[in-house]
Amino acid sequence: MNSIIKHLISALFLIGCFSIHSQHLKGVITNHEGKPLPFATVYIKNTTYGVAANSYGEYFIELKNGKHQLIFSYVGYKNIEKEIIINKASQYYNLQLKPSSEELLE
């Protein structure tokens, strides 16, 4: 019986550690008209860690507690860089991207 209790306590401790150190941020990325931007990207600045939104512009990214410089981007729109502070289990951050004024050359 003591062995089962020890394993249970160990499992609960590990679950607690993961929930304290890794949280998530989710939201919807839209254009200036409020329409979702399918497959827009969200990534941590100066890293290769990031995610793509789904076809409804919804994204979900797991982050450790602390400050993160996130970049939200979509082809034909201006990138937005935001500092996000993660300190609780679930946070929501919706944003709108504005069209880029730059035109592509043929």
C-alpha distance (Angstrom), angle and dihedral (degrees) to the residues before:
residue distance angle dihedral
M1 . . .
N2 3.81 . .
S3 3.80 89.4 .
I4 3.82 91.6 56.1
I5 3.80 92.0 49.3
K6 3.81 91.4 49.2
H7 3.83 91.0 51.4
L8 3.79 91.3 47.2
I9 3.80 92.3 50.6
S10 3.81 90.6 47.3
A11 3.81 91.3 50.9
L12 3.81 92.4 49.0
F13 3.81 90.1 48.4
L14 3.81 91.8 52.8
I15 3.80 92.2 47.7
G16 3.80 89.3 50.7
C17 3.80 92.0 50.4
F18 3.80 92.9 52.3
S19 3.79 93.2 46.9
I20 3.81 91.4 50.9
H21 3.80 96.9 48.4
S22 3.79 103.7 36.6
Q23 3.80 123.4 48.0
H24 3.76 133.5 159.5
L25 3.75 140.0 -121.6
K26 3.76 122.2 -156.6
G27 3.76 138.9 170.7
V28 3.77 146.5 123.3
I29 3.80 127.5 -78.1
T30 3.81 114.0 -149.0
N31 3.78 139.1 170.1
H32 3.82 125.2 -111.6
E33 3.82 89.2 -83.1
G34 3.82 92.7 54.8
K35 3.81 94.4 -107.5
P36 3.82 115.7 139.0
L37 3.80 118.5 -104.7
P38 3.80 105.2 -137.6
F39 3.80 116.1 -138.8
A40 3.82 95.2 2.8
T41 3.81 111.0 162.3
V42 3.79 133.2 -120.4
Y43 3.79 120.2 -170.1
I44 3.78 141.6 158.8
K45 3.81 110.9 -101.9
N46 3.83 115.3 -102.3
T47 3.82 93.0 10.9
T48 3.77 137.6 87.9
Y49 3.82 92.2 -128.1
G50 3.77 113.3 112.6
V51 3.78 147.7 109.1
A52 3.78 139.6 -127.5
A53 3.77 121.4 -126.8
N54 3.78 118.4 -119.3
S55 3.82 124.8 -111.0
Y56 3.83 89.5 -78.3
G57 3.82 93.9 54.5
E58 3.82 91.6 -106.7
Y59 3.80 117.5 142.5
F60 3.81 135.1 -172.9
I61 3.80 123.2 -170.4
E62 3.79 129.6 175.0
L63 3.79 115.2 -137.4
K64 3.78 137.0 173.7
N65 3.79 119.2 -114.9
G66 3.80 112.8 -82.9
K67 3.81 139.8 53.0
H68 3.79 121.3 -30.9
Q69 3.81 130.9 -178.6
L70 3.79 103.9 -140.6
I71 3.78 126.1 -170.0
F72 3.81 119.8 -153.8
S73 3.80 114.8 -162.8
Y74 3.79 145.0 169.9
V75 3.80 130.5 173.1
G76 3.81 110.9 -92.3
Y77 3.82 93.4 18.2
K78 3.80 133.9 92.5
N79 3.79 114.8 -99.9
I80 3.78 116.2 -116.9
E81 3.79 119.9 -148.4
K82 3.81 115.8 -160.6
E83 3.77 133.6 175.8
I84 3.78 108.2 -132.6
I85 3.80 123.2 -169.2
I86 3.78 114.3 -152.7
N87 3.79 114.6 -158.5
K88 3.80 108.3 135.2
A89 3.79 138.7 50.5
S90 3.79 100.9 -91.7
Q91 3.76 131.9 11.2
Y92 3.79 131.0 -178.2
Y93 3.78 124.9 -148.9
N94 3.80 120.7 174.7
L95 3.78 120.4 -178.3
Q96 3.77 143.6 173.7
L97 3.78 123.8 -132.3
K98 3.80 120.0 -147.9
P99 3.81 123.2 -137.7
S100 3.77 115.6 -97.3
S101 3.78 114.7 -113.0
E102 3.80 90.5 -146.8
E103 3.77 116.0 101.5
L104 3.75 123.2 -146.1
L105 3.78 117.3 -116.6
E106 3.78 118.0 -126.3
